[in-house]
Every structure is written in C-alpha cells, then in structure tokens.
Amino acid sequence: MEALYLLVPLSVVVVGVALWVFFGAAESGQFDDLEGPAYRVLQDDDRGGA
C-alpha cells in the first residue's frame, strides 16, 4: 500500500511530461506534413552521385 504513495504521483508526473512533449511537438509543426517525406523517398534522384 505504501508503494501507491510513490507510484501514483510518479505516474501523474510521467503522463504530464508526455503530454507536454506531445503538445510542444504539435505546436512546433512536427506533425504538419506526414505524407511528404514518405513520397520523397520514392522519387528518383538522377544527380549521378555514387
């Protein structure tokens, strides 16, 4: 029972940090273009590198 006095506040803090990181990433534009990078990988690049 004493472990709950540590685990419940600790889990609330962990969830709070996870929400803070998620909303910070959403506000900075991290999730704006989800399809662009996937299509860019498939495009052929004929620059003649290696």
Secondary structure as UniProt FT lines:
FT   HELIX           2..27
FT   TURN            28..31
FT   HELIX           36..42
//
